[in-house]
Amino acid sequence: MMNKYRSVLLALAAVWLPFYGCESKSDTVTKGREAVKEVVTQPFNTLEAAKDSLKHSEEKSKAALEEADKEAK
């Protein structure tokens, strides 16, 4: 009788464990892909932020030069 229960539990464990393992692997793969995407896109995001900052600085300098020209006239 005890061997019958052990066999049933062993069979259930054999069916359940592979599914559990697959879920954790897919979670790991998903997290890994997100991490790689973050590392790859970070330089592009930094470049875009630098371009925006440079554009803002150029606009500010241009406005200051225009104001100085107005005062000089």
PQR file of N, CA, C, O and H, with PARSE charges and radii, in Angstrom:
ATOM      1  N   MET A   1       0.825  -1.190   0.000 -0.4000 1.5000
ATOM      2  CA  MET A   1       0.000   0.000   0.000 -0.0000 2.0000
ATOM      3  C   MET A   1       0.871   1.257   0.000  0.5500 1.7000
ATOM      4  O   MET A   1       0.600   2.197  -0.747 -0.5500 1.4000
ATOM      5  N   MET A   2       1.906   1.279   0.827 -0.4000 1.5000
ATOM      6  CA  MET A   2       2.796   2.420   0.916 -0.0000 2.0000
ATOM      7  C   MET A   2       3.551   2.604  -0.403  0.5500 1.7000
ATOM      8  O   MET A   2       3.778   3.733  -0.837 -0.5500 1.4000
ATOM      9  H   MET A   2       2.126   0.515   1.434  0.4000 1.0000
ATOM     10  N   ASN A   3       3.939   1.493  -1.040 -0.4000 1.5000
ATOM     11  CA  ASN A   3       4.646   1.585  -2.319 -0.0000 2.0000
ATOM     12  C   ASN A   3       3.749   2.180  -3.392  0.5500 1.7000
ATOM     13  O   ASN A   3       4.233   2.865  -4.294 -0.5500 1.4000
ATOM     14  H   ASN A   3       3.754   0.576  -0.688  0.4000 1.0000
ATOM     15  N   LYS A   4       2.445   1.927  -3.305 -0.4000 1.5000
ATOM     16  CA  LYS A   4       1.499   2.458  -4.278 -0.0000 2.0000
ATOM     17  C   LYS A   4       1.434   3.987  -4.166  0.5500 1.7000
ATOM     18  O   LYS A   4       1.413   4.686  -5.179 -0.5500 1.4000
ATOM     19  H   LYS A   4       2.052   1.371  -2.572  0.4000 1.0000
ATOM     20  N   TYR A   5       1.402   4.498  -2.936 -0.4000 1.5000
ATOM     21  CA  TYR A   5       1.378   5.949  -2.718 -0.0000 2.0000
ATOM     22  C   TYR A   5       2.687   6.592  -3.191  0.5500 1.7000
ATOM     23  O   TYR A   5       2.687   7.663  -3.798 -0.5500 1.4000
ATOM     24  H   TYR A   5       1.419   3.930  -2.113  0.4000 1.0000
ATOM     25  N   ARG A   6       3.782   5.924  -2.903 -0.4000 1.5000
ATOM     26  CA  ARG A   6       5.067   6.445  -3.337 -0.0000 2.0000
ATOM     27  C   ARG A   6       5.136   6.505  -4.863  0.5500 1.7000
ATOM     28  O   ARG A   6       5.654   7.462  -5.438 -0.5500 1.4000
ATOM     29  H   ARG A   6       3.782   5.054  -2.410  0.4000 1.0000
ATOM     30  N   SER A   7       4.611   5.478  -5.496 -0.4000 1.5000
ATOM     31  CA  SER A   7       4.624   5.451  -6.964 -0.0000 2.0000
ATOM     32  C   SER A   7       3.787   6.587  -7.540  0.5500 1.7000
ATOM     33  O   SER A   7       4.186   7.232  -8.510 -0.5500 1.4000
ATOM     34  H   SER A   7       4.190   4.701  -5.029  0.4000 1.0000
ATOM     35  N   VAL A   8       2.621   6.831  -6.935 -0.4000 1.5000
ATOM     36  CA  VAL A   8       1.745   7.902  -7.406 -0.0000 2.0000
ATOM     37  C   VAL A   8       2.431   9.247  -7.188  0.5500 1.7000
ATOM     38  O   VAL A   8       2.437  10.089  -8.086 -0.5500 1.4000
ATOM     39  H   VAL A   8       2.297   6.308  -6.147  0.4000 1.0000
ATOM     40  N   LEU A   9       3.012   9.460  -5.998 -0.4000 1.5000
ATOM     41  CA  LEU A   9       3.701  10.715  -5.717 -0.0000 2.0000
ATOM     42  C   LEU A   9       4.898  10.910  -6.643  0.5500 1.7000
ATOM     43  O   LEU A   9       5.148  12.019  -7.116 -0.5500 1.4000
ATOM     44  H   LEU A   9       3.007   8.776  -5.268  0.4000 1.0000
ATOM     45  N   LEU A  10       5.630   9.839  -6.899 -0.4000 1.5000
ATOM     46  CA  LEU A  10       6.775   9.925  -7.801 -0.0000 2.0000
ATOM     47  C   LEU A  10       6.319  10.264  -9.219  0.5500 1.7000
ATOM     48  O   LEU A  10       6.964  11.059  -9.902 -0.5500 1.4000
ATOM     49  H   LEU A  10       5.426   8.938  -6.515  0.4000 1.0000
ATOM     50  N   ALA A  11       5.231   9.676  -9.658 -0.4000 1.5000
ATOM     51  CA  ALA A  11       4.702   9.960 -10.994 -0.0000 2.0000
ATOM     52  C   ALA A  11       4.237  11.412 -11.098  0.5500 1.7000
ATOM     53  O   ALA A  11       4.502  12.081 -12.097 -0.5500 1.4000
ATOM     54  H   ALA A  11       4.707   9.030  -9.103  0.4000 1.0000
ATOM     55  N   LEU A  12       3.547  11.896 -10.071 -0.4000 1.5000
ATOM     56  CA  LEU A  12       3.106  13.290 -10.074 -0.0000 2.0000
ATOM     57  C   LEU A  12       4.294  14.248 -10.072  0.5500 1.7000
ATOM     58  O   LEU A  12       4.288  15.257 -10.778 -0.5500 1.4000
ATOM     59  H   LEU A  12       3.332  11.353  -9.259  0.4000 1.0000
ATOM     60  N   ALA A  13       5.290  13.934  -9.291 -0.4000 1.5000
ATOM     61  CA  ALA A  13       6.481  14.780  -9.241 -0.0000 2.0000
ATOM     62  C   ALA A  13       7.194  14.777 -10.593  0.5500 1.7000
ATOM     63  O   ALA A  13       7.687  15.812 -11.042 -0.5500 1.4000
ATOM     64  H   ALA A  13       5.295  13.115  -8.717  0.4000 1.0000
ATOM     65  N   ALA A  14       7.246  13.616 -11.236 -0.4000 1.5000
ATOM     66  CA  ALA A  14       7.916  13.516 -12.534 -0.0000 2.0000
ATOM     67  C   ALA A  14       7.184  14.329 -13.591  0.5500 1.7000
ATOM     68  O   ALA A  14       7.814  14.866 -14.502 -0.5500 1.4000
ATOM     69  H   ALA A  14       6.845  12.775 -10.872  0.4000 1.0000
ATOM     70  N   VAL A  15       5.867  14.425 -13.483 -0.4000 1.5000
ATOM     71  CA  VAL A  15       5.093  15.216 -14.448 -0.0000 2.0000
ATOM     72  C   VAL A  15       5.173  16.702 -14.099  0.5500 1.7000
ATOM     73  O   VAL A  15       5.275  17.533 -15.001 -0.5500 1.4000
ATOM     74  H   VAL A  15       5.355  13.988 -12.743  0.4000 1.0000
ATOM     75  N   TRP A  16       5.129  17.047 -12.839 -0.4000 1.5000
ATOM     76  CA  TRP A  16       5.055  18.449 -12.408 -0.0000 2.0000
ATOM     77  C   TRP A  16       6.400  19.173 -12.500  0.5500 1.7000
ATOM     78  O   TRP A  16       6.436  20.336 -12.903 -0.5500 1.4000
ATOM     79  H   TRP A  16       5.046  16.371 -12.106  0.4000 1.0000
ATOM     80  N   LEU A  17       7.487  18.528 -12.144 -0.4000 1.5000
ATOM     81  CA  LEU A  17       8.791  19.187 -12.098 -0.0000 2.0000
ATOM     82  C   LEU A  17       9.263  19.734 -13.449  0.5500 1.7000
ATOM     83  O   LEU A  17       9.783  20.850 -13.481 -0.5500 1.4000
ATOM     84  H   LEU A  17       7.458  17.584 -11.817  0.4000 1.0000
ATOM     85  N   PRO A  18       9.114  19.023 -14.548 -0.5600 1.5000
ATOM     86  CA  PRO A  18       9.568  19.619 -15.820  0.2800 2.0000
ATOM     87  C   PRO A  18       8.819  20.906 -16.166  0.5500 1.7000
ATOM     88  O   PRO A  18       9.419  21.840 -16.700 -0.5500 1.4000
ATOM     89  N   PHE A  19       7.532  20.970 -15.874 -0.4000 1.5000
ATOM     90  CA  PHE A  19       6.777  22.187 -16.148 -0.0000 2.0000
ATOM     91  C   PHE A  19       7.252  23.322 -15.256  0.5500 1.7000
ATOM     92  O   PHE A  19       7.356  24.461 -15.710 -0.5500 1.4000
ATOM     93  H   PHE A  19       7.045  20.211 -15.440  0.4000 1.0000
ATOM     94  N   TYR A  20       7.531  23.037 -14.034 -0.4000 1.5000
ATOM     95  CA  TYR A  20       8.034  24.048 -13.110 -0.0000 2.0000
ATOM     96  C   TYR A  20       9.397  24.549 -13.580  0.5500 1.7000
ATOM     97  O   TYR A  20       9.662  25.751 -13.549 -0.5500 1.4000
ATOM     98  H   TYR A  20       7.446  22.111 -13.665  0.4000 1.0000
ATOM     99  N   GLY A  21      10.244  23.653 -14.007 -0.4000 1.5000
ATOM    100  CA  GLY A  21      11.564  24.026 -14.491 -0.0000 2.0000
ATOM    101  C   GLY A  21      11.493  24.885 -15.736  0.5500 1.7000
ATOM    102  O   GLY A  21      12.287  25.814 -15.879 -0.5500 1.4000
ATOM    103  H   GLY A  21      10.030  22.677 -14.033  0.4000 1.0000
ATOM    104  N   CYS A  22      10.572  24.607 -16.638 -0.4000 1.5000
ATOM    105  CA  CYS A  22      10.437  25.383 -17.865 -0.0000 2.0000
ATOM    106  C   CYS A  22      10.001  26.811 -17.568  0.5500 1.7000
ATOM    107  O   CYS A  22      10.481  27.752 -18.200 -0.5500 1.4000
ATOM    108  H   CYS A  22       9.927  23.852 -16.522  0.4000 1.0000
ATOM    109  N   GLU A  23       9.104  26.975 -16.622 -0.4000 1.5000
ATOM    110  CA  GLU A  23       8.637  28.310 -16.271 -0.0000 2.0000
ATOM    111  C   GLU A  23       9.781  29.151 -15.717  0.5500 1.7000
ATOM    112  O   GLU A  23       9.925  30.320 -16.072 -0.5500 1.4000
ATOM    113  H   GLU A  23       8.714  26.211 -16.109  0.4000 1.0000
ATOM    114  N   SER A  24      10.576  28.568 -14.864 -0.4000 1.5000
ATOM    115  CA  SER A  24      11.665  29.342 -14.280 -0.0000 2.0000
ATOM    116  C   SER A  24      12.712  29.660 -15.340  0.5500 1.7000
ATOM    117  O   SER A  24      13.323  30.728 -15.295 -0.5500 1.4000
ATOM    118  H   SER A  24      10.459  27.618 -14.576  0.4000 1.0000
ATOM    119  N   LYS A  25      12.932  28.759 -16.287 -0.4000 1.5000
ATOM    120  CA  LYS A  25      13.891  29.039 -17.364 -0.0000 2.0000
ATOM    121  C   LYS A  25      13.379  30.173 -18.241  0.5500 1.7000
ATOM    122  O   LYS A  25      14.154  31.046 -18.632 -0.5500 1.4000
ATOM    123  H   LYS A  25      12.436  27.891 -16.323  0.4000 1.0000
ATOM    124  N   SER A  26      12.094  30.174 -18.554 -0.4000 1.5000
ATOM    125  CA  SER A  26      11.567  31.233 -19.412 -0.0000 2.0000
ATOM    126  C   SER A  26      11.614  32.570 -18.687  0.5500 1.7000
ATOM    127  O   SER A  26      11.854  33.599 -19.318 -0.5500 1.4000
ATOM    128  H   SER A  26      11.465  29.465 -18.236  0.4000 1.0000
ATOM    129  N   ASP A  27      11.391  32.578 -17.380 -0.4000 1.5000
ATOM    130  CA  ASP A  27      11.515  33.821 -16.606 -0.0000 2.0000
ATOM    131  C   ASP A  27      12.955  34.325 -16.645  0.5500 1.7000
ATOM    132  O   ASP A  27      13.198  35.523 -16.792 -0.5500 1.4000
ATOM    133  H   ASP A  27      11.196  31.741 -16.867  0.4000 1.0000
ATOM    134  N   THR A  28      13.892  33.413 -16.513 -0.4000 1.5000
ATOM    135  CA  THR A  28      15.302  33.778 -16.552 -0.0000 2.0000
ATOM    136  C   THR A  28      15.673  34.331 -17.926  0.5500 1.7000
ATOM    137  O   THR A  28      16.389  35.328 -18.025 -0.5500 1.4000
ATOM    138  H   THR A  28      13.694  32.440 -16.394  0.4000 1.0000
ATOM    139  N   VAL A  29      15.186  33.685 -18.978 -0.4000 1.5000
ATOM    140  CA  VAL A  29      15.463  34.147 -20.340 -0.0000 2.0000
ATOM    141  C   VAL A  29      14.858  35.526 -20.556  0.5500 1.7000
ATOM    142  O   VAL A  29      15.500  36.401 -21.137 -0.5500 1.4000
ATOM    143  H   VAL A  29      14.605  32.875 -18.897  0.4000 1.0000
ATOM    144  N   THR A  30      13.630  35.726 -20.095 -0.4000 1.5000
ATOM    145  CA  THR A  30      12.973  37.026 -20.251 -0.0000 2.0000
ATOM    146  C   THR A  30      13.747  38.110 -19.513  0.5500 1.7000
ATOM    147  O   THR A  30      13.973  39.191 -20.057 -0.5500 1.4000
ATOM    148  H   THR A  30      13.108  35.015 -19.624  0.4000 1.0000
ATOM    149  N   LYS A  31      14.146  37.832 -18.299 -0.4000 1.5000
ATOM    150  CA  LYS A  31      14.916  38.816 -17.527 -0.0000 2.0000
ATOM    151  C   LYS A  31      16.260  39.094 -18.194  0.5500 1.7000
ATOM    152  O   LYS A  31      16.723  40.235 -18.215 -0.5500 1.4000
ATOM    153  H   LYS A  31      13.962  36.954 -17.858  0.4000 1.0000
ATOM    154  N   GLY A  32      16.876  38.063 -18.732 -0.4000 1.5000
ATOM    155  CA  GLY A  32      18.147  38.236 -19.430 -0.0000 2.0000
ATOM    156  C   GLY A  32      18.000  39.101 -20.667  0.5500 1.7000
ATOM    157  O   GLY A  32      18.835  39.967 -20.928 -0.5500 1.4000
ATOM    158  H   GLY A  32      16.499  37.137 -18.715  0.4000 1.0000
ATOM    159  N   ARG A  33      16.947  38.871 -21.423 -0.4000 1.5000
ATOM    160  CA  ARG A  33      16.699  39.683 -22.621 -0.0000 2.0000
ATOM    161  C   ARG A  33      16.462  41.144 -22.260  0.5500 1.7000
ATOM    162  O   ARG A  33      16.958  42.044 -22.937 -0.5500 1.4000
ATOM    163  H   ARG A  33      16.269  38.167 -21.211  0.4000 1.0000
ATOM    164  N   GLU A  34      15.704  41.375 -21.192 -0.4000 1.5000
ATOM    165  CA  GLU A  34      15.454  42.751 -20.747 -0.0000 2.0000
ATOM    166  C   GLU A  34      16.757  43.430 -20.322  0.5500 1.7000
ATOM    167  O   GLU A  34      16.972  44.607 -20.612 -0.5500 1.4000
ATOM    168  H   GLU A  34      15.302  40.643 -20.642  0.4000 1.0000
ATOM    169  N   ALA A  35      17.619  42.687 -19.638 -0.4000 1.5000
ATOM    170  CA  ALA A  35      18.898  43.250 -19.199 -0.0000 2.0000
ATOM    171  C   ALA A  35      19.778  43.592 -20.400  0.5500 1.7000
ATOM    172  O   ALA A  35      20.410  44.648 -20.427 -0.5500 1.4000
ATOM    173  H   ALA A  35      17.445  41.731 -19.403  0.4000 1.0000
ATOM    174  N   VAL A  36      19.822  42.705 -21.390 -0.4000 1.5000
ATOM    175  CA  VAL A  36      20.621  42.966 -22.586 -0.0000 2.0000
ATOM    176  C   VAL A  36      20.067  44.169 -23.336  0.5500 1.7000
ATOM    177  O   VAL A  36      20.826  45.016 -23.809 -0.5500 1.4000
ATOM    178  H   VAL A  36      19.308  41.847 -21.368  0.4000 1.0000
ATOM    179  N   LYS A  37      18.747  44.244 -23.445 -0.4000 1.5000
ATOM    180  CA  LYS A  37      18.128  45.380 -24.131 -0.0000 2.0000
ATOM    181  C   LYS A  37      18.493  46.685 -23.432  0.5500 1.7000
ATOM    182  O   LYS A  37      18.782  47.683 -24.092 -0.5500 1.4000
ATOM    183  H   LYS A  37      18.131  43.557 -23.061  0.4000 1.0000
ATOM    184  N   GLU A  38      18.480  46.684 -22.118 -0.4000 1.5000
ATOM    185  CA  GLU A  38      18.838  47.879 -21.343 -0.0000 2.0000
ATOM    186  C   GLU A  38      20.284  48.291 -21.617  0.5500 1.7000
ATOM    187  O   GLU A  38      20.574  49.470 -21.820 -0.5500 1.4000
ATOM    188  H   GLU A  38      18.245  45.874 -21.582  0.4000 1.0000
ATOM    189  N   VAL A  39      21.182  47.314 -21.621 -0.4000 1.5000
ATOM    190  CA  VAL A  39      22.602  47.607 -21.844 -0.0000 2.0000
ATOM    191  C   VAL A  39      22.828  48.124 -23.261  0.5500 1.7000
ATOM    192  O   VAL A  39      23.644  49.020 -23.475 -0.5500 1.4000
ATOM    193  H   VAL A  39      20.946  46.356 -21.456  0.4000 1.0000
ATOM    194  N   VAL A  40      22.107  47.561 -24.225 -0.4000 1.5000
ATOM    195  CA  VAL A  40      22.294  47.970 -25.617 -0.0000 2.0000
ATOM    196  C   VAL A  40      21.698  49.351 -25.883  0.5500 1.7000
ATOM    197  O   VAL A  40      22.295  50.152 -26.603 -0.5500 1.4000
ATOM    198  H   VAL A  40      21.444  46.833 -24.051  0.4000 1.0000
ATOM    199  N   THR A  41      20.539  49.638 -25.316 -0.4000 1.5000
ATOM    200  CA  THR A  41      19.879  50.915 -25.596 -0.0000 2.0000
ATOM    201  C   THR A  41      20.409  52.069 -24.749  0.5500 1.7000
ATOM    202  O   THR A  41      20.175  53.228 -25.091 -0.5500 1.4000
ATOM    203  H   THR A  41      20.053  48.988 -24.731  0.4000 1.0000
ATOM    204  N   GLN A  42      21.101  51.791 -23.676 -0.4000 1.5000
ATOM    205  CA  GLN A  42      21.596  52.855 -22.799 -0.0000 2.0000
ATOM    206  C   GLN A  42      22.502  53.848 -23.528  0.5500 1.7000
ATOM    207  O   GLN A  42      22.318  55.053 -23.354 -0.5500 1.4000
ATOM    208  H   GLN A  42      21.291  50.850 -23.399  0.4000 1.0000
ATOM    209  N   PRO A  43      23.466  53.408 -24.333 -0.5600 1.5000
ATOM    210  CA  PRO A  43      24.295  54.406 -25.036  0.2800 2.0000
ATOM    211  C   PRO A  43      23.475  55.284 -25.992  0.5500 1.7000
ATOM    212  O   PRO A  43      23.761  56.472 -26.134 -0.5500 1.4000
ATOM    213  N   PHE A  44      22.471  54.712 -26.640 -0.4000 1.5000
ATOM    214  CA  PHE A  44      21.636  55.492 -27.538 -0.0000 2.0000
ATOM    215  C   PHE A  44      20.814  56.528 -26.764  0.5500 1.7000
ATOM    216  O   PHE A  44      20.656  57.663 -27.213 -0.5500 1.4000
ATOM    217  H   PHE A  44      22.238  53.747 -26.524  0.4000 1.0000
ATOM    218  N   ASN A  45      20.304  56.138 -25.624 -0.4000 1.5000
ATOM    219  CA  ASN A  45      19.553  57.084 -24.788 -0.0000 2.0000
ATOM    220  C   ASN A  45      20.461  58.199 -24.297  0.5500 1.7000
ATOM    221  O   ASN A  45      20.053  59.360 -24.250 -0.5500 1.4000
ATOM    222  H   ASN A  45      20.432  55.216 -25.259  0.4000 1.0000
ATOM    223  N   THR A  46      21.685  57.855 -23.931 -0.4000 1.5000
ATOM    224  CA  THR A  46      22.646  58.864 -23.484 -0.0000 2.0000
ATOM    225  C   THR A  46      22.987  59.823 -24.626  0.5500 1.7000
ATOM    226  O   THR A  46      23.088  61.032 -24.417 -0.5500 1.4000
ATOM    227  H   THR A  46      22.016  56.912 -23.969  0.4000 1.0000
ATOM    228  N   LEU A  47      23.161  59.285 -25.818 -0.4000 1.5000
ATOM    229  CA  LEU A  47      23.454  60.113 -26.986 -0.0000 2.0000
ATOM    230  C   LEU A  47      22.313  61.075 -27.280  0.5500 1.7000
ATOM    231  O   LEU A  47      22.548  62.252 -27.552 -0.5500 1.4000
ATOM    232  H   LEU A  47      23.078  58.303 -25.988  0.4000 1.0000
ATOM    233  N   GLU A  48      21.090  60.588 -27.227 -0.4000 1.5000
ATOM    234  CA  GLU A  48      19.928  61.453 -27.467 -0.0000 2.0000
ATOM    235  C   GLU A  48      19.838  62.559 -26.418  0.5500 1.7000
ATOM    236  O   GLU A  48      19.525  63.703 -26.747 -0.5500 1.4000
ATOM    237  H   GLU A  48      20.899  59.631 -27.006  0.4000 1.0000
ATOM    238  N   ALA A  49      20.107  62.224 -25.170 -0.4000 1.5000
ATOM    239  CA  ALA A  49      20.082  63.234 -24.106 -0.0000 2.0000
ATOM    240  C   ALA A  49      21.175  64.278 -24.338  0.5500 1.7000
ATOM    241  O   ALA A  49      20.955  65.468 -24.114 -0.5500 1.4000
ATOM    242  H   ALA A  49      20.361  61.295 -24.903  0.4000 1.0000
ATOM    243  N   ALA A  50      22.350  63.836 -24.785 -0.4000 1.5000
ATOM    244  CA  ALA A  50      23.440  64.775 -25.061 -0.0000 2.0000
ATOM    245  C   ALA A  50      23.085  65.688 -26.231  0.5500 1.7000
ATOM    246  O   ALA A  50      23.377  66.884 -26.200 -0.5500 1.4000
ATOM    247  H   ALA A  50      22.529  62.869 -24.967  0.4000 1.0000
ATOM    248  N   LYS A  51      22.459  65.129 -27.256 -0.4000 1.5000
ATOM    249  CA  LYS A  51      22.034  65.951 -28.403 -0.0000 2.0000
ATOM    250  C   LYS A  51      21.020  67.006 -27.970  0.5500 1.7000
ATOM    251  O   LYS A  51      21.113  68.167 -28.371 -0.5500 1.4000
ATOM    252  H   LYS A  51      22.222  64.158 -27.281  0.4000 1.0000
ATOM    253  N   ASP A  52      20.061  66.600 -27.156 -0.4000 1.5000
ATOM    254  CA  ASP A  52      19.056  67.552 -26.660 -0.0000 2.0000
ATOM    255  C   ASP A  52      19.707  68.656 -25.829  0.5500 1.7000
ATOM    256  O   ASP A  52      19.353  69.828 -25.956 -0.5500 1.4000
ATOM    257  H   ASP A  52      19.986  65.658 -26.830  0.4000 1.0000
ATOM    258  N   SER A  53      20.649  68.279 -24.987 -0.4000 1.5000
ATOM    259  CA  SER A  53      21.340  69.255 -24.155 -0.0000 2.0000
ATOM    260  C   SER A  53      22.144  70.231 -25.010  0.5500 1.7000
ATOM    261  O   SER A  53      22.139  71.434 -24.753 -0.5500 1.4000
ATOM    262  H   SER A  53      20.936  67.326 -24.883  0.4000 1.0000
ATOM    263  N   LEU A  54      22.831  69.715 -26.023 -0.4000 1.5000
ATOM    264  CA  LEU A  54      23.616  70.561 -26.917 -0.0000 2.0000
ATOM    265  C   LEU A  54      22.716  71.525 -27.689  0.5500 1.7000
ATOM    266  O   LEU A  54      23.042  72.702 -27.842 -0.5500 1.4000
ATOM    267  H   LEU A  54      22.835  68.737 -26.232  0.4000 1.0000
ATOM    268  N   LYS A  55      21.595  71.022 -28.168 -0.4000 1.5000
ATOM    269  CA  LYS A  55      20.654  71.875 -28.902 -0.0000 2.0000
ATOM    270  C   LYS A  55      20.147  73.000 -27.998  0.5500 1.7000
ATOM    271  O   LYS A  55      20.077  74.155 -28.418 -0.5500 1.4000
ATOM    272  H   LYS A  55      21.330  70.066 -28.043  0.4000 1.0000
ATOM    273  N   HIS A  56      19.800  72.662 -26.771 -0.4000 1.5000
ATOM    274  CA  HIS A  56      19.319  73.655 -25.813 -0.0000 2.0000
ATOM    275  C   HIS A  56      20.402  74.701 -25.544  0.5500 1.7000
ATOM    276  O   HIS A  56      20.118  75.898 -25.485 -0.5500 1.4000
ATOM    277  H   HIS A  56      19.857  71.724 -26.430  0.4000 1.0000
ATOM    278  N   SER A  57      21.624  74.250 -25.383 -0.4000 1.5000
ATOM    279  CA  SER A  57      22.742  75.155 -25.132 -0.0000 2.0000
ATOM    280  C   SER A  57      22.981  76.080 -26.330  0.5500 1.7000
ATOM    281  O   SER A  57      23.233  77.272 -26.158 -0.5500 1.4000
ATOM    282  H   SER A  57      21.855  73.278 -25.431  0.4000 1.0000
ATOM    283  N   GLU A  58      22.901  75.525 -27.537 -0.4000 1.5000
ATOM    284  CA  GLU A  58      23.082  76.343 -28.738 -0.0000 2.0000
ATOM    285  C   GLU A  58      21.990  77.408 -28.855  0.5500 1.7000
ATOM    286  O   GLU A  58      22.263  78.556 -29.208 -0.5500 1.4000
ATOM    287  H   GLU A  58      22.696  74.556 -27.677  0.4000 1.0000
ATOM    288  N   GLU A  59      20.761  77.015 -28.556 -0.4000 1.5000
ATOM    289  CA  GLU A  59      19.648  77.977 -28.611 -0.0000 2.0000
ATOM    290  C   GLU A  59      19.843  79.093 -27.581  0.5500 1.7000
ATOM    291  O   GLU A  59      19.572  80.261 -27.859 -0.5500 1.4000
ATOM    292  H   GLU A  59      20.539  76.083 -28.269  0.4000 1.0000
ATOM    293  N   LYS A  60      20.306  78.727 -26.416 -0.4000 1.5000
ATOM    294  CA  LYS A  60      20.544  79.707 -25.363 -0.0000 2.0000
ATOM    295  C   LYS A  60      21.668  80.664 -25.768  0.5500 1.7000
ATOM    296  O   LYS A  60      21.555  81.872 -25.560 -0.5500 1.4000
ATOM    297  H   LYS A  60      20.527  77.778 -26.190  0.4000 1.0000
ATOM    298  N   SER A  61      22.740  80.136 -26.338 -0.4000 1.5000
ATOM    299  CA  SER A  61      23.857  80.974 -26.787 -0.0000 2.0000
ATOM    300  C   SER A  61      23.424  81.897 -27.923  0.5500 1.7000
ATOM    301  O   SER A  61      23.792  83.072 -27.957 -0.5500 1.4000
ATOM    302  H   SER A  61      22.832  79.155 -26.506  0.4000 1.0000
ATOM    303  N   LYS A  62      22.648  81.358 -28.841 -0.4000 1.5000
ATOM    304  CA  LYS A  62      22.158  82.164 -29.964 -0.0000 2.0000
ATOM    305  C   LYS A  62      21.291  83.321 -29.456  0.5500 1.7000
ATOM    306  O   LYS A  62      21.420  84.448 -29.933 -0.5500 1.4000
ATOM    307  H   LYS A  62      22.349  80.405 -28.814  0.4000 1.0000
ATOM    308  N   ALA A  63      20.424  83.048 -28.508 -0.4000 1.5000
ATOM    309  CA  ALA A  63      19.575  84.095 -27.937 -0.0000 2.0000
ATOM    310  C   ALA A  63      20.422  85.147 -27.234  0.5500 1.7000
ATOM    311  O   ALA A  63      20.136  86.340 -27.330 -0.5500 1.4000
ATOM    312  H   ALA A  63      20.319  82.132 -28.121  0.4000 1.0000
ATOM    313  N   ALA A  64      21.462  84.711 -26.526 -0.4000 1.5000
ATOM    314  CA  ALA A  64      22.330  85.656 -25.832 -0.0000 2.0000
ATOM    315  C   ALA A  64      23.082  86.536 -26.837  0.5500 1.7000
ATOM    316  O   ALA A  64      23.238  87.736 -26.612 -0.5500 1.4000
ATOM    317  H   ALA A  64      21.694  83.741 -26.447  0.4000 1.0000
ATOM    318  N   LEU A  65      23.549  85.945 -27.943 -0.4000 1.5000
ATOM    319  CA  LEU A  65      24.244  86.720 -28.979 -0.0000 2.0000
ATOM    320  C   LEU A  65      23.312  87.725 -29.638  0.5500 1.7000
ATOM    321  O   LEU A  65      23.700  88.864 -29.898 -0.5500 1.4000
ATOM    322  H   LEU A  65      23.422  84.970 -28.125  0.4000 1.0000
ATOM    323  N   GLU A  66      22.092  87.307 -29.906 -0.4000 1.5000
ATOM    324  CA  GLU A  66      21.111  88.222 -30.498 -0.0000 2.0000
ATOM    325  C   GLU A  66      20.823  89.384 -29.556  0.5500 1.7000
ATOM    326  O   GLU A  66      20.694  90.527 -29.996 -0.5500 1.4000
ATOM    327  H   GLU A  66      21.776  86.381 -29.695  0.4000 1.0000
ATOM    328  N   GLU A  67      20.722  89.097 -28.280 -0.4000 1.5000
ATOM    329  CA  GLU A  67      20.467  90.141 -27.284 -0.0000 2.0000
ATOM    330  C   GLU A  67      21.667  91.100 -27.215  0.5500 1.7000
ATOM    331  O   GLU A  67      21.482  92.312 -27.099 -0.5500 1.4000
ATOM    332  H   GLU A  67      20.827  88.169 -27.923  0.4000 1.0000
ATOM    333  N   ALA A  68      22.862  90.578 -27.283 -0.4000 1.5000
ATOM    334  CA  ALA A  68      24.061  91.436 -27.261 -0.0000 2.0000
ATOM    335  C   ALA A  68      24.133  92.296 -28.514  0.5500 1.7000
ATOM    336  O   ALA A  68      24.534  93.458 -28.442 -0.5500 1.4000
ATOM    337  H   ALA A  68      23.012  89.594 -27.377  0.4000 1.0000
ATOM    338  N   ASP A  69      23.751  91.744 -29.662 -0.4000 1.5000
ATOM    339  CA  ASP A  69      23.728  92.525 -30.894 -0.0000 2.0000
ATOM    340  C   ASP A  69      22.707  93.669 -30.803  0.5500 1.7000
ATOM    341  O   ASP A  69      22.977  94.783 -31.251 -0.5500 1.4000
ATOM    342  H   ASP A  69      23.425  90.800 -29.720  0.4000 1.0000
ATOM    343  N   LYS A  70      21.554  93.391 -30.233 -0.4000 1.5000
ATOM    344  CA  LYS A  70      20.528  94.427 -30.071 -0.0000 2.0000
ATOM    345  C   LYS A  70      21.022  95.567 -29.189  0.5500 1.7000
ATOM    346  O   LYS A  70      20.787  96.739 -29.481 -0.5500 1.4000
ATOM    347  H   LYS A  70      21.334  92.485 -29.870  0.4000 1.0000
ATOM    348  N   GLU A  71      21.711  95.209 -28.103 -0.4000 1.5000
ATOM    349  CA  GLU A  71      22.230  96.209 -27.163 -0.0000 2.0000
ATOM    350  C   GLU A  71      23.372  97.013 -27.794  0.5500 1.7000
ATOM    351  O   GLU A  71      23.558  98.187 -27.474 -0.5500 1.4000
ATOM    352  H   GLU A  71      21.902  94.256 -27.866  0.4000 1.0000
ATOM    353  N   ALA A  72      24.122  96.390 -28.673 -0.4000 1.5000
ATOM    354  CA  ALA A  72      25.255  97.079 -29.313 -0.0000 2.0000
ATOM    355  C   ALA A  72      24.777  98.105 -30.327  0.5500 1.7000
ATOM    356  O   ALA A  72      25.480  99.080 -30.593 -0.5500 1.4000
ATOM    357  H   ALA A  72      23.971  95.436 -28.933  0.4000 1.0000
ATOM    358  N   LYS A  73      23.618  97.907 -30.886 -0.4000 1.5000
ATOM    359  CA  LYS A  73      23.088  98.836 -31.913 -0.0000 2.0000
ATOM    360  C   LYS A  73      22.395  99.979 -31.304  0.5500 1.7000
ATOM    361  O   LYS A  73      21.893 100.848 -32.017 -0.5500 1.4000
ATOM    362  H   LYS A  73      23.047  97.115 -30.669  0.4000 1.0000
TER
END
